[in-house]
Amino acid sequence: MIKGLYEAHLPVSNHSNSIDFYKKLGLEAAYQNEKLAFLLG
């Protein structure tokens, strides 16, 4: 479980899988399109 994270910029090879991964950690997508996502916890 993530206890705190202020900001991170992470280039990834699979955008969709990365969003799913961070959602499983408890983050929620505040905004997303085909190349960019902002997730909040």
KAQUINOR-V881366 format. One record per run of one state. SS is the DSSP state (helix for helix, strand for strand, loop for the rest). FROM is the first residue (numbers start at 1). LEN is the number of residues. If there is no record, write none. Layout:
ss & from & len
SS & FROM & LEN
SS & FROM & LEN
//
This chain:
ss & from & len
loop & 1 & 14
helix & 15 & 10
loop & 25 & 3
strand & 28 & 5
loop & 33 & 4
strand & 37 & 4
loop & 41 & 1
//
